[in-house]
């Protein structure tokens, strides 16, 4: 499974890149707005930090506008992936971009039917929002299972990767991995929470206490 981080905070991204565990980044207009910085400057910095794909979302709502914005966005860096909404216009833009060899992330997916259309349009990634489905009483992970089953029926003809988004807690990540989603995109806080366990902390504290009692050092003779 690939780990993408869902943020436009360049400092956070730089720290996670240093961990060696980060495969890509997803952004959106809301995340960029939180930085209070110029959109293109932020995007350039992120693309320079991250060797993997960086999703940059269009703001236009019609296909022609999306394509015009995409033309400028892909000039920022080779690893830019164009993010379009799962609307009819977004699907039209996705097909045109994918035909030109441009990577596309189709976002705001909330149904298996939408995911079929995204794959049919040639999307590199489809982003189902599991947390937002959970918020309204639906089962977000059930959608991931449905999409996985459908895509597996057409291996070789549908090559879209499932990018699980709107992740609210570590178990969303675990369930996505069990189902077989290729990618999760998580807020930095959730990514760091994956390492936490009370027994790990207790065990490490006990080991360190026992080692200190020996009075020895590994790095000194």
C-alpha angles and dihedrals in degrees: 000000000000121000118217121179120225105218145091094215103121094196092053091048093049091053093049092047088057089058090064090226100100121098102174149334136246122201136177136185092267093054093047091048090057090061093057088216137118110284098224093046091053092047093050092051093048093048090050091053100044122062092195132066121308115199114218115187126222120229099205120099099204123071096240091052092047091052092049091051092045090054090060096041096054089055090065095073142335092250097059114123116196115236117208131174122254095253129119090260091047091053091050090052090046092055093049093047095044090050087058092051096255118143113241132195111199107206139191094046114168105162141045090238090059090049091054090054092048091054091045088053090056100254116175089209136013117204115210111190104223098174094054090051091051089051092063096045099267126122107252095187091052087063090054089052091050093050092047091052093048096047091047088058089064106039109166095024101054110046101170116132120224109239107190110214140177090048112179105180142008094265090064086062093047093048091048090052092049091052092048105248110167097219141022124194113204140175111257090250092059093046090056092046090062090076095052124106128149093223091053090054093046093046093049092049090052093048092049092048092051092047092051090055090061092061090218132132129210095205099043130062 
